């Protein structure tokens, strides 16, 4: 019987995406499949310190990674959400907190429907007071879920993510992957050889002259898209008419004070600035549009707004928001920056790599590379990326800011029809319906739309079945429970010191 299984995989490029792919594929496929990763120390990676979403813990668990060891080894800290400063208007901030619900749902309705009526009547605080993550984050509190807490208390289910040094994470994954049989080759690729009959990639040739053949190629070569674009001419769809930012300047600085358990995103006149606090330093970056500000001015803005002494010179990155027209073309699957780029405002870059790897494993091909698998992979990948894109666009479009040409453009730009429909439905009724298996769920959309100033005109009619007195007491009870739970949480730094403090810090 003929064996049609893929037995030879070549990963082009290292970094976070390359080593995530190497570690996951070697773990899932075993040693019967040869995996070789080609990277060059001379080229380096884009990583400047990373923020993530909670799903990374699932990926790490798949690889058998101990959480405390991972956090220590990557100078990591914990993250309850993203704090947005000056986005809807200057002087206003809100937290997009991780979680599967806000407050306590009652009957068939989500809590925010009851909150809407109470808030408009003057009997409720800002929505951030009714979620553990959104209340705890600005107060610097953090803990993992309490295993001994009652199942119905917020302390029993605390969703969180991580901040970590992306370079250290790549090296961590490399050790795991090599222990699982992945072979690393140092070198630069000078030529990609295509099969003459079908245009599939047959091999890559290094500057040393070594020819490395494979059946399945994973392109993790970054913005260059060495295989997916330079060799296969797949094409790129530009989204900068919605997401204007095309550059970022990044610099680390000395950490001042205890690490905040959230990513801070502060809007600037021509973009926004991130702050990610690790155990040993703070990562900072200014993401901006070169149409409205020069590189020198953007760098000056960044350096004016960091907390501590810079650790080195700022680094400039250029990018184009958008997507390859195909994520999987012939026998090449692009991951990470090679597949497209969405700016890191909601920390989705590593998740999109993780999701793509999981999708590839679910639709893993045989040597015939069936179009049925490839088409489904591309359709699912595009759907996921477009919905994440729309969530990011929301942050720019739903703003009252009129203090710069940049924000005036954002406020008045045309937006994708699905996003326009989502906003219109929420503005009219406070309702949100998840579109299939899109990544961001109701809690994320509701928090972001409220945070960006989209206040629904009406609440659900069923809320009126609760008396004003009962409504006031219900909302007040939820607020009190959340506040009590946050009071019981330790400071973020104290949790790290006890659980996963990095040596020498």
C-alpha positions in Angstrom: 0.0 0.0 0.0 1.4 3.4 -1.0 2.2 5.8 1.8 1.1 9.3 0.8 1.9 11.0 4.2 4.0 14.1 4.3 7.3 13.2 5.8 9.5 16.2 5.1 8.7 19.7 6.4 10.9 22.7 5.9 10.4 25.9 8.0 11.9 29.0 6.6 12.6 31.5 9.3 12.8 31.3 13.1 11.6 33.9 15.5 8.4 33.4 17.5 6.4 32.1 14.5 9.0 29.7 13.2 9.7 28.1 16.6 6.1 28.0 17.5 5.5 26.0 14.3 8.5 23.8 14.9 7.6 23.0 18.5 3.9 22.3 17.8 4.4 20.3 14.6 7.1 18.1 16.1 5.0 17.5 19.2 1.9 16.6 17.1 3.4 14.7 14.2 6.2 12.8 16.1 9.6 11.8 14.8 8.2 10.0 11.7 8.0 13.4 10.1 11.4 15.2 9.5 11.2 18.9 10.4 14.0 21.3 9.5 14.1 25.0 10.3 16.4 27.4 8.4 17.2 30.7 10.0 20.0 33.3 9.9 21.3 35.1 13.0 22.3 37.9 10.7 18.7 38.6 9.7 17.3 38.7 13.3 13.6 39.0 14.2 11.1 41.8 14.6 10.2 40.9 18.3 10.3 43.8 20.7 8.6 42.3 23.7 5.2 40.7 23.3 1.8 40.9 24.8 -0.7 38.0 24.2 -4.3 36.9 24.7 -5.3 34.1 27.1 -5.2 31.4 24.4 -1.4 31.1 24.6 -1.8 29.0 27.8 -3.5 26.3 25.7 -0.7 26.3 23.3 1.9 26.0 26.0 -0.1 23.2 27.7 -0.1 21.3 24.4 3.7 21.4 24.5 3.8 20.3 28.1 5.3 23.7 29.3 5.2 24.5 33.0 3.8 27.9 33.4 6.0 29.2 36.2 9.1 28.0 34.3 7.9 29.7 31.1 7.2 33.0 32.9 10.6 33.0 34.7 12.5 32.1 31.6 11.0 34.8 29.4 11.0 37.6 32.1 7.3 37.4 31.9 4.5 39.1 33.7 0.7 38.7 33.6 -2.0 40.5 31.8 -5.7 41.0 32.6 -6.5 43.1 29.5 -5.6 46.3 27.6 -6.0 49.7 29.1 -6.9 52.3 26.4 -6.1 55.9 27.2 -7.3 58.9 25.3 -9.0 56.8 22.5 -12.6 57.9 22.6 -11.6 61.4 23.8 -8.6 63.0 25.5 -8.7 62.4 29.3 -10.9 59.2 29.1 -9.7 55.6 29.6 -11.2 52.2 29.8 -10.0 48.6 30.1 -10.8 45.8 27.6 -10.6 43.0 30.1 -10.4 39.3 29.3 -13.4 37.2 30.2 -16.5 35.3 29.1 -19.0 37.6 30.8 -19.5 41.0 32.4 -21.1 41.0 35.8 -23.7 38.3 36.4 -26.1 37.3 33.6 -29.8 37.1 34.7 -32.3 34.9 33.0 -31.6 34.9 29.3 -30.1 38.4 29.2 -26.5 39.4 29.6 -25.7 41.7 32.5 -24.9 44.7 30.5 -28.6 45.0 29.4 -29.6 45.5 33.1 -26.6 47.8 33.6 -27.7 50.0 30.7 -31.0 50.8 32.4 -29.4 51.3 35.8 -26.6 53.5 34.4 -29.0 55.8 32.5 -31.0 56.2 35.7 -27.9 57.2 37.6 -27.8 54.0 39.7 -24.7 52.4 38.2 -21.0 53.1 37.8 -19.0 52.8 34.6 -19.2 49.3 33.2 -15.6 48.6 34.3 -16.7 48.3 37.9 -18.6 45.1 37.1 -15.9 42.8 35.8 -13.0 41.5 37.9 -10.4 42.0 35.2 -11.4 45.5 34.4 -11.5 46.6 38.0 -8.3 44.7 39.2 -6.0 45.7 36.3 -5.8 49.5 37.0 -5.4 48.7 40.7 -2.4 46.5 40.0 -4.0 43.3 41.4 -3.4 39.8 40.1 -3.8 36.2 40.9 -4.6 33.0 38.9 -7.9 31.2 39.4 -8.4 30.0 43.0 -8.8 26.2 42.9 -10.5 26.3 46.4 -12.9 29.1 45.6 -16.7 28.3 45.0 -17.4 27.8 41.4 -19.8 30.8 41.3 -17.3 33.4 42.5 -15.3 35.4 40.0 -12.1 34.3 41.8 -12.7 30.8 40.5 -12.3 31.8 36.9 -9.8 34.5 36.2 -8.8 34.7 32.5 -5.3 36.1 31.9 -2.5 36.3 29.4 1.2 37.2 29.5 3.8 39.8 28.7 7.2 38.3 27.8 10.4 38.8 25.9 9.6 37.4 22.4 13.3 36.6 21.8 13.5 34.6 25.0 10.3 32.8 24.1 11.7 31.8 20.7 14.8 30.4 22.4 12.6 28.6 24.9 10.6 26.9 22.1 13.8 26.2 20.2 15.1 24.0 23.0 11.8 22.1 23.1 11.6 21.7 19.4 15.2 20.4 19.1 14.6 18.0 21.9 11.7 16.7 19.8 14.0 16.1 16.8 13.7 19.4 14.9 17.0 20.2 13.0 18.1 23.8 12.9 20.2 25.0 10.0 22.0 28.4 10.1 22.1 30.1 6.8 20.6 32.5 4.3 18.5 31.4 1.4 19.7 32.7 -2.0 17.3 30.8 -4.3 14.0 29.0 -4.3 13.6 26.2 -6.7 10.1 25.5 -8.2 9.0 22.3 -9.8 8.5 23.0 -13.5 5.3 21.1 -13.9 3.1 22.5 -11.2 5.1 25.5 -9.7 5.3 23.9 -6.2 8.4 24.7 -4.2 10.8 21.9 -4.6 13.8 23.1 -2.6 15.6 26.1 -1.2 19.3 26.8 -1.8 21.5 28.4 0.8 24.3 30.8 0.2 26.6 28.0 1.3 25.4 26.0 -1.8 23.4 23.5 0.3 20.1 22.4 -1.3 17.3 21.6 1.1 14.3 19.9 -0.4 10.9 19.3 1.2 7.3 18.4 0.6 5.6 21.0 2.8 7.2 24.4 3.4 6.2 26.8 6.2 7.1 30.4 5.4 8.0 32.3 8.6 10.4 34.7 6.8 8.6 37.8 8.0 7.4 40.8 5.9 9.6 39.6 3.0 7.4 36.5 2.4 10.4 34.8 0.9 8.4 31.8 -0.4 4.7 32.8 -0.3 5.4 36.1 -2.2 8.9 36.3 -3.7 8.7 32.8 -5.1 5.0 32.1 -5.6 3.8 35.7 -6.3 0.7 35.2 -4.2 -0.2 38.9 -4.0 -1.1 41.2 -1.0 -4.3 43.0 -0.1 -3.6 46.4 1.4 -5.8 47.5 4.3 -4.2 50.9 5.1 -7.3 52.8 4.0 -8.8 51.4 7.3 -5.7 50.9 9.4 -3.6 53.9 8.4 -0.5 53.2 10.6 2.4 52.0 8.6 5.4 52.4 10.9 6.4 51.8 14.5 9.4 52.9 16.5 10.3 50.8 19.6 12.6 51.0 22.5 13.1 49.3 25.9 13.5 51.3 29.0 14.3 50.8 32.7 11.3 49.6 34.6 10.0 52.2 37.1 7.7 50.8 39.8 5.9 47.5 39.9 4.7 45.9 36.7 1.1 46.7 35.7 -1.0 43.6 34.9 -2.2 45.1 31.6 -1.0 46.4 28.3 -1.3 50.2 28.1 -2.3 51.7 24.7 -2.2 55.5 24.8 -3.6 57.3 21.7 -1.3 60.0 20.2 -2.1 62.7 17.6 -0.9 60.5 14.8 -1.2 57.0 16.2 -0.8 55.3 19.6 1.9 54.2 22.0 2.2 50.9 23.8 3.7 50.0 27.2 4.5 46.4 28.2 6.1 45.9 31.6 8.3 42.8 32.0 10.1 41.7 35.1 13.4 43.3 34.0 12.4 46.2 31.8 9.6 48.0 30.0 8.9 47.7 26.3 7.6 50.8 24.6 6.6 51.6 21.0 4.9 54.3 19.0 2.7 53.0 16.1 1.9 55.8 13.7 1.1 56.8 10.2 4.0 58.4 8.2 1.4 60.4 6.3 0.9 62.6 9.4 4.2 62.6 11.3 7.8 62.1 10.4 10.0 59.3 11.8 12.0 61.8 13.8 8.9 63.4 15.3 7.4 60.0 16.1 10.6 58.9 17.8 10.7 62.1 19.9 7.0 61.5 20.9 8.0 58.0 22.0 10.9 59.1 24.1 9.0 61.9 25.7 6.4 59.4 27.0 8.4 56.5 28.4 8.7 55.9 32.2 12.4 55.2 32.5 15.9 55.6 31.0 16.1 54.2 27.4 17.9 50.9 27.0 19.5 51.4 23.6 18.5 53.2 20.5 15.0 53.2 19.2 14.4 50.8 16.3 12.2 51.7 13.3 9.8 49.1 11.7 7.9 49.6 8.5 4.8 47.6 7.6 1.7 47.5 5.5 -1.5 46.4 7.2 -3.2 43.7 5.2 -3.2 40.1 4.1 -1.8 37.8 1.5 -4.4 36.8 -1.0 -3.7 33.2 0.0 -2.3 32.0 3.3 -1.7 28.6 1.8 -0.6 28.5 -1.8 0.5 25.2 -3.4 2.7 23.5 -0.9 3.6 26.7 1.1 1.8 27.8 4.3 2.7 31.3 5.5 2.6 32.1 9.2 3.1 35.3 11.2 4.3 38.4 9.3 4.7 36.4 6.1 0.9 35.8 6.0 -0.1 39.4 6.7 0.0 42.1 9.4 -2.4 43.6 11.8 -1.0 46.1 14.2 -0.6 45.0 17.9 -3.3 47.1 19.4 -5.2 44.0 20.7 -2.1 41.7 21.0 -3.4 39.3 18.4 -0.2 38.5 16.5 0.9 35.4 18.4 -2.6 34.2 18.7 -3.0 34.3 14.9 0.1 32.2 14.6 -1.2 29.7 17.1 -4.6 29.6 15.4 -3.0 29.0 12.0 -0.9 26.2 13.3 -4.0 24.5 14.8 -5.8 25.0 11.5 -3.0 23.4 9.6 -2.9 20.4 11.9 -6.6 20.0 11.5 -6.4 20.1 7.7 -3.0 18.5 7.4 -2.4 17.4 3.8 -1.1 14.4 2.1 1.4 14.6 -0.8 -1.4 15.4 -3.2 -2.2 18.7 -1.5 -5.9 18.5 -2.0 -7.5 21.8 -3.0 -10.4 21.0 -0.7 -8.1 21.3 2.3 -6.3 24.4 1.0 -9.5 26.2 0.1 -11.0 25.6 3.5 -7.8 26.7 5.2 -7.7 29.9 3.3 -11.4 30.6 3.8 -11.2 30.1 7.5 -8.0 32.1 7.8 -9.5 35.0 5.9 -12.7 35.0 7.9 -10.7 35.1 11.2 -8.4 37.9 10.1 -11.2 40.1 8.7 -13.2 39.9 11.9 -10.1 40.7 14.0 -9.4 43.6 11.5 -12.9 45.0 12.0 -12.5 44.9 15.8 -9.3 46.9 15.4 -11.0 49.4 13.1 -13.6 50.0 15.7 -11.0 51.5 18.0 -10.2 54.2 15.4 -13.6 54.8 13.9 -15.6 55.2 17.1 -14.0 58.3 18.5 -14.9 61.8 19.4 -11.4 63.0 18.8 -11.1 65.9 16.4 -7.7 67.3 17.5 -5.6 66.2 14.5 -6.0 65.4 10.8 -5.3 61.7 11.7 -8.2 61.4 14.0 -10.5 63.4 11.7 -9.8 60.9 9.0 -10.4 57.9 11.3 -13.7 59.3 12.6 -15.0 59.9 9.0 -13.6 57.0 7.1 -15.8 54.4 5.3 -15.7 51.1 7.2 -16.5 47.5 6.2 -20.2 46.7 6.0 -20.1 44.0 8.7 -18.6 46.4 11.2 -21.1 49.1 10.3 -23.9 46.6 10.9 -22.4 45.5 14.3 -22.2 49.1 15.5 -25.7 50.0 14.3 -27.3 47.0 16.0 -25.5 47.7 19.3 -26.3 51.5 19.1 -30.0 50.8 18.6 -30.5 47.9 21.1 -27.3 47.0 23.0 -27.3 43.7 21.3 -24.3 41.9 19.9 -24.3 38.5 18.0 -21.1 36.7 17.5 -20.4 35.9 13.8 -19.6 32.2 13.6 -16.3 31.3 15.2 -14.8 34.8 15.2 -12.1 35.4 17.7 -13.5 38.3 19.8 -16.7 37.4 21.6 -19.5 39.5 23.0 -17.7 40.6 26.2 -14.8 42.1 24.1 -17.1 43.8 21.6 -19.4 45.2 24.3 -16.5 46.6 26.4 -14.8 48.1 23.3 -18.0 49.7 22.0 -19.0 51.2 25.3 -15.4 52.2 26.0 -15.2 54.0 22.6 -18.4 55.9 23.4 -21.1 53.9 21.6 -24.0 54.1 24.1 -27.1 52.1 23.1 -30.3 54.0 22.7 -32.4 51.2 24.3 -32.1 48.2 26.6 -33.9 44.9 26.1 -37.6 45.1 26.9 -37.4 42.1 29.3 -35.2 44.2 31.7 -38.4 46.2 32.5 -39.9 43.1 34.2 -37.5 43.8 37.1 -38.7 46.6 39.4 -36.5 49.6 39.8 -35.7 48.7 43.4 -34.7 45.1 42.5 -32.7 46.4 39.5 -30.8 48.8 41.7 -30.1 46.1 44.3 -29.1 43.6 41.7 -26.5 45.9 40.1 -25.2 47.1 43.5 -24.8 43.4 44.6 -22.7 42.6 41.5 -20.6 45.7 42.1 -20.0 44.7 45.7 -19.1 41.1 44.9 -16.6 42.2 42.3 -15.0 44.8 44.6 -14.7 42.3 47.4 -13.0 39.8 45.1 -10.5 42.4 43.9 -9.8 43.4 47.5 -8.8 39.8 48.2 -6.3 39.7 45.3 -2.6 40.3 46.0 -0.6 42.9 44.2 0.8 41.7 40.8 4.4 42.0 41.9 3.7 40.0 45.1 2.2 37.2 43.1 5.2 37.1 40.7 7.7 37.2 43.6 5.9 34.2 45.2 5.2 32.1 42.1 7.6 32.8 39.2 10.2 35.5 39.8 13.0 35.4 37.3 16.5 34.8 38.7 18.7 37.9 39.1 15.8 40.4 38.8 
